[in-house]
Amino acid sequence: MHTGKARRAPKEGTNGRAAGRAAAAAPRLKLNSEQEAAVKIDASVLVLSGAGTGKTRVITERIRHLIAGRAARPERILALTFTNKAAREMRQRLVGIDSRDMFVGTFHSFGLRILRRFHEEAGLPADFGVIDGGDQFSIVKQLLAEHRVPGVADKPNPGDIRHVIRDLQNRKDDRLDLSAILGHGRRIYDTHIRDPRALDDFLEAYETRLEAERKVDFQDLIIRACELIQQNATVRKALAGAYDHILIDELQDISADQLLMIGLLRARRTQYFGVGDDNQSIYRFRGANPSYMRYFRREFTANRTTALTTNYRSKSEILELANAVISRTRSPLFKSKRLRAHAGDGGAKPVLTGYENDQNEAQGVCDKVCALLGDGVRADEICVLYRNHALSSLIEQAFHQRKVPFRIRGGMRFFERREVKDLLAYLHAAVNPNGREAVMRSINNPPRKIGEKMKRVLLEEAEASGAGLWETLAASEHKGVREYVGVVEQIRAAGGLIDQVKEAVTRSGLREHLQRQKDKERAENLNEVVNAAVRYGEAGDGGLAGFLDSVALEAETDADGAKVAMMTIHAAKGLEYEHVFIIGINTGILPRYESQNDDVEEDRRLLYVAITRAKELAYLSYANTRMVFGSQQDTKLSFYLSGLEEYMDVQWGESAEMLTDDDRAEVNGSSFTVKDAVRSKKFGPGLILEISGNG
């Protein structure tokens, strides 16, 4: 929990006054013609800034231009970002110019600044604090224990609590009139609390609790600031027109309420300078939508746009593929603009490698990484990207076996993730039912009405009787304990390692529990444990105990030093690496099978973002089959890459199944389909693009 006094500026929104006085003026950066035109335009404008085109440079140079040319006083310039990191970087680049009174910070820190300044008008105490996500979770959990809410379990699990928090956030958003931005009236969204009156009552109880604790939550920083400007004439007069120039970084990430906020600051002479790329809009789950950029262009810039297309990050061959992928998007803003490399031609084409299965894919990626390391490439210049965390498991295992140092950015290693450790606890209990740690972790997970007090009673009974813990559990009359004993016995009785792990996934209730929470990725992680057990068994079955030993060895920590980065594509936004591996480019993953039209377009943008993280070379890979809950299932190369072979160096993993000219007679009447991997003695490797005729 973090609080603040009324006179103290929020850390992420400070203006670096001392640094500005102490540092020498930073040198003026040389701009290209596109950047200079954007910096000097004397009007509101939307700057369409492609990946790696220097958007932060353009914003900071725009500010320098405004101050140096006396077009605006620093205190009348507002620069807004979406992350504290971006705000810090912008302030560092502005060191040395007279920016002491200028606000550079996140939307939320700006909202906090408004509420601090007008706390009385907002009905807040001068020393109000801001709760973080953990505090919010605890408060909602406590309130659910005190209030019977229709549609929520008497003892809600963490997923239930997160869904209720989302309901509260959506309900608070409904207070703002966002119809013009959204293009229709009230938003339609799924709710966990189905009864609107019950939701309103619970929201009132939640806000009463915050008021009693003299706190606001993170969302309030935007919502209440907007309400304050709309409803209070004094505040509106003070803020509307307070800024002559409003600059927004990463505009594609803006939400509807944040868009409303910057609109409430407008006066006749206000100029807006929004920099973003709709092709990198990948945070719809956080409330962003590419359509908001169209709204910004229409309502704030009179449809005035300019574009940055010179990429300073990637080789031209990487950009050719990225351009080809994104050219098929339905986006009307940036479709006709192609990125071009500042360095010109001279790089290698991105490599597309097909593998027979996902295990071969992981080994192939590991081989290539090891080759790069052997050639002197630093480990921290290499990155592996994937659509979701479940895909990292095989790569982690391959890296561990070859002693490749790596780190997971924005997440934990696969076997250290909570849901995976929960499942492993059941397996440990099956191997050693007297093991206290594993039994106590799993006995009430998912909930069986076995609280901490009951756990202590069971442990005390086992110690007092001299009998083992399992014997005490087996003799218990408690319904939940009997259920747990039955689950563990079923796991122990299953025939062999694979069946034991499958029984643990299904009988424990963990997967169903996560599915009820609509936590698809964590549920997929449980399935991946089954796949790991299958692969362990294929390598030489040591049984369940041997499998658990292998898992413990994989969890061993690495030494400090340079490491290969592993992360989801979402976590890679804004980062760059010399060599980038993008795995799992299969239909069903990119895009997901259940994706709707908007999701298909967002996943296309996700692939574009992944490709444009690479500076020197991009390596793309897919598998013809992937293991799903212990069995291999056929899959295909993502249609995002269909017909783009000319932009890639198409290769095949050594263990991938190839079709040669000598196999021609076997092809007729075979089950080969479009996108299967083939190799011709005459033409080399390729993809089946079309099947016609009889041979």
Secondary structure, DSSP 8 states (H G I E B T S, - for coil): -EE--TTS--GGG---HHHHHHS---------HHHHHHHH--S-EEEEE-TTS-HHHHHHHHHHHHHHTTSS-GGGEEEEESSHHHHHHHHHHTTTSS-TT-EEEEHHHHHHHHHHHTTTTTT--TT-EE--HHHHHHHHHHHHHHS--TTS-SS--HHHHHHHHHHHHHHHHTTS--HHHHTSSS-----SS--HHHHHHHHHHHHHHHHHTTEE-TTHHHHHHHHHHHH-HHHHHHHTTS-SEEEESSGGG--HHHHHHHHHT--TT-EEEEEE-GGG---GGGT--THHHHHHHHHHHTT-EEEE-EESSS-HHHHHHHHHHHTTS--SSSTT---EETT-S-----EEEEEEEHHHHHHHHHHHHHHHHHTT--GGGEEEEESSGGGHHHHHHHHHHTT--EEETTS--GGGSHHHHHHHHHHHHHH-TT-HHHHHHHTTSS--S--HHHHHHHHHHHHHH-S-HHHHHHH---HHHHHHHHHHHHHHHSSSHHHHHHHHHHHSSHHHHHHHTT-HHHHHHHHHHHHHHHHHHHHH--HHHHHHHHHHHHT----SS--EEEEETGGGTT--EEEEEE---BTBBTTBTT--HHHHHHHHHHHHHHHTTEEEEEEEEEEEEEEETTEEEE--B-GGGTT-GGGSEEEE-TTS----GGGHHHHTTS---TT-EEEETTTEEEE-----S--
